[in-house]
Amino acid sequence: MVKIIVPLFKFYFHDGVRSSAVEILAHLFRCLEGEPGAQILLWNHVKEELFNATESEPETDVKSEQLFAIAAAVELLPHEVLDPETVKKITTIVEKVFMEHFERSAERAETRKDEDYDEVVEQQLWDEMEEDNYVLTKAADILHALLMVQGKE
């Protein structure tokens, strides 16, 4: 199953394929509840590819699914998978999401100052902001999951 899913993380011909490939991870982790060894094995097979795909993903819809998969992994997997290197990588991804959000917010503010600014442009900016905010909530879900797990230890 993993050999089928992992290559689809980078299937750039169709956004839905990438989204579905990462969306299934949470379900697989839940299916393996009670078998921590199998969960850890699955995580070790997918984590690097998932991290790489999330960092390089250009589409906000797909990125939100990837962030959700990371948050689900943090919540559902045994705590041993959260070694310092993995936590650092996850927090780096979240930090990048926040920085990209602030950059796009600044760009939207500059666009509003442009002389060609009108209602159509405002609607586009509003739509972009909504997408950004959704991705931001998924990044916040990761931080929430990390804090929950750390609180249990």
Residue pairs with C-beta under 8 A, 6 or more apart in sequence:
1 28
2 42
2 45
2 46
5 21
5 24
5 25
5 46
6 21
6 45
6 46
6 49
8 17
8 18
8 20
8 21
9 18
9 21
9 22
9 49
9 50
9 52
9 53
9 66
10 18
10 49
10 53
11 17
11 18
11 21
12 18
15 59
15 61
15 62
18 53
18 57
18 59
18 62
18 65
19 61
19 62
19 65
22 50
22 53
22 62
22 65
22 66
22 68
22 69
23 65
23 68
23 69
25 46
25 50
25 69
25 72
25 73
26 68
26 69
26 72
26 73
26 76
28 42
29 39
29 42
29 43
29 72
29 73
29 76
29 77
30 76
32 38
32 39
32 42
33 39
33 76
36 77
36 78
36 80
39 76
39 77
39 78
39 81
40 77
40 78
40 80
40 81
43 73
43 77
43 81
44 81
47 73
47 81
47 86
50 66
50 69
50 70
51 70
51 89
51 90
51 93
53 66
54 63
54 66
54 67
54 70
54 93
55 93
55 96
57 63
57 66
60 131
60 132
60 134
60 135
61 131
63 97
63 135
63 138
64 134
64 135
64 138
67 93
67 97
67 135
67 138
67 139
67 141
67 142
68 138
68 141
70 90
70 93
70 142
71 138
71 141
71 142
71 144
71 145
72 145
73 81
74 82
74 90
74 142
74 145
74 146
74 149
75 145
75 148
75 149
79 149
79 152
79 153
82 146
82 149
87 146
90 142
90 146
91 146
93 142
94 139
94 142
94 143
97 135
97 136
97 139
98 136
98 139
101 132
101 135
101 136
104 128
104 132
105 129
105 132
108 125
108 128
108 129
111 117
111 121
111 125
112 122
112 125
114 121
